[in-house]
Amino acid sequence: MSEKRLVMLGPPGAGKGTQAQWLCDALDIPHLATGDMLRGAVANNTEVGQQVRPFMEQGRLVPDDVVVNVVVEAIDEAKKTTPNGYVLDGFPRTMRQADALQKVLAKRKEKIDKVILINTPDEVVQERLMQRRSCPDPLCGAVYNVKSKPARTAGICDNCAKTLIVRDDDRPETIRVRQQPNRRFTVR
Ligand code: AMP
């Protein structure tokens, strides 16, 4: 099969993760979600985790150079086991990240094949984020919605039985920060 390098764009809560996972299953390629990687780093208290924790807790974007390094490492790691591409979910989120990705790929004579934008109205996103419940275990990372996709036992992860949480960045005050227009990916 030819390589497929895809990018999923959209506001937080648009459904990027769900659609990305479907694509990954269908194309048999890994799902590289920066939010999951960064949460994993925070949960494991790595050096990167310590650096990004304050940004994530406040719903702010982590610095471009940090996230670019994390993504490039993840791409290299994924390539070792599944060389036929990937879906990037949650990256790039700024023009600097997009430029950095393009430069890294150009050096390797590679390119992104498709960019999929999921544009969802603010009201829908707000409601979804408030209804979202997440498994705190970074190795599981299952995501539920109290209305549309509840866990079999309320508050307990179906996969690993951990107690589900409301992510710090899914609280109403943080959602407002995440939705600010200057946090949106804008194309020049
Ligand atoms: P997500 O799960 O994609 O909504 O990401 C959760 C949090 O991780 C975001 O609110 C940011 O703090 C951080 N994050 C994820 N991806 C990026 C990125 N590409 N650039 C900067 N921060 C990011």
Boltz pocket constraint, residues with backbone or C-beta under 6 A from the ligand:
constraints:
  - pocket:
      binder: B
      contacts: [[A, 12], [A, 13], [A, 34], [A, 35], [A, 36], [A, 38], [A, 55], [A, 56], [A, 59], [A, 60], [A, 61], [A, 62], [A, 63], [A, 67], [A, 89], [A, 90], [A, 91], [A, 92], [A, 93], [A, 94], [A, 97], [A, 169], [A, 178]]
      max_distance: 6.0
